[in-house]
């Protein structure tokens, strides 16, 4: 137990340094930031028969998720992160996360939830690569994409926690490299 506590104490500054480097990268702009929506009520997926046009039929943000979204926006402001554009999945939990963190977003079906919809993955991944081509150049802000854990996993191979950032650097031709992840700090 003592060894585990010592290891955590030794690694904590490394995580902070990595986060600082990623915030500095974001400050320069030109990145694509995938944000998983804030926390929701218990469960996974949406209820049977849900409608994208009726938030009452979907799994939505909990009070904790709303607070996460507000903290996310505050973190961007505190670090002086320029945002060129915010796009969001049409699901209500993503739209609300975008509104609370960034003041709103344009809905984009490319960012739709892939949970239980694996047949859509190939089409959405092709559309995601096109989105990368629209990323701003360094010095012109960042492209923020508010989406779902399953969608982020399909695009990047990373499975983020709620309100966690997965940052990718476009490399042209629809290619990108993973720059890193920033968990939402309490």
Buried (B, 14 or more C-beta within 10 A) or exposed (E): EEEEEEEEEEEEEEEEEEBEEBBEBBEEBBBBBBBBBBBBEEEEEBEEEBEBEEBEBBBBBBEBBBBBBBBBBEBBEEBEBBBBBBBBBBBBBBBBBBBBBBEEBEBBEBBBBBBEEEEBBEEBBEBBBEBBEEBBEEEEBBBBBBBBBBBBBBBBEBEBEBBBBBBBBBEEEBEBEEBBBBEBEE
